[in-house]
Amino acid sequence: MPALAAVLLSTSAFAHHGWSEYDAGKPLNLSGTIVESGYTQPHGHVLLQSADKRWHVVLAPPSRMENRGLAKEALAAGTKVMVYGYPHRSKLDELRAERITVGDKTTELR
């Protein structure tokens, strides 16, 4: 039974971290206004309205953001941010963030 649990856990961990779906060869810098945010597991997120598009931005886990000084309150709707990250290969409105800048504070997320 312990072997089965190990297989199931490793399978779910592998499925969760599909970072190959993001194109690291085409990094983007986005700036815009947060429409909504979630400081939830397994990854936080923001819905970001840029000048021409609405993006679903995948952030780091809340514990990592908290440890690096990015509090939940910093991601409030209406906040202007800059995000650097990688676009999803097939979801044209999704970006995996490497860093986010709120005001004059930049937080590394990976």
Secondary structure in CASP SS format (residue, H / E / C, confidence):
PFRMAT SS
TARGET T0000
AUTHOR 0000-0000-0000
METHOD secondary structure of the structure
MODEL  1
M C 1.00
P H 1.00
A H 1.00
L H 1.00
A H 1.00
A H 1.00
V H 1.00
L H 1.00
L H 1.00
S H 1.00
T H 1.00
S H 1.00
A H 1.00
F H 1.00
A H 1.00
H H 1.00
H C 1.00
G C 1.00
W H 1.00
S H 1.00
E H 1.00
Y E 1.00
D C 1.00
A C 1.00
G C 1.00
K C 1.00
P C 1.00
L E 1.00
N E 1.00
L E 1.00
S E 1.00
G E 1.00
T E 1.00
I E 1.00
V E 1.00
E E 1.00
S E 1.00
G E 1.00
Y C 1.00
T C 1.00
Q C 1.00
P C 1.00
H C 1.00
G C 1.00
H E 1.00
V E 1.00
L E 1.00
L E 1.00
Q E 1.00
S C 1.00
A C 1.00
D C 1.00
K C 1.00
R E 1.00
W E 1.00
H E 1.00
V E 1.00
V E 1.00
L C 1.00
A C 1.00
P C 1.00
P H 1.00
S H 1.00
R H 1.00
M H 1.00
E H 1.00
N H 1.00
R C 1.00
G C 1.00
L C 1.00
A C 1.00
K H 1.00
E H 1.00
A H 1.00
L H 1.00
A C 1.00
A C 1.00
G C 1.00
T C 1.00
K E 1.00
V E 1.00
M E 1.00
V E 1.00
Y E 1.00
G E 1.00
Y E 1.00
P E 1.00
H E 1.00
R C 1.00
S C 1.00
K C 1.00
L C 1.00
D C 1.00
E E 1.00
L E 1.00
R E 1.00
A E 1.00
E E 1.00
R E 1.00
I E 1.00
T E 1.00
V E 1.00
G C 1.00
D C 1.00
K E 1.00
T E 1.00
T E 1.00
E E 1.00
L C 1.00
R C 1.00
END
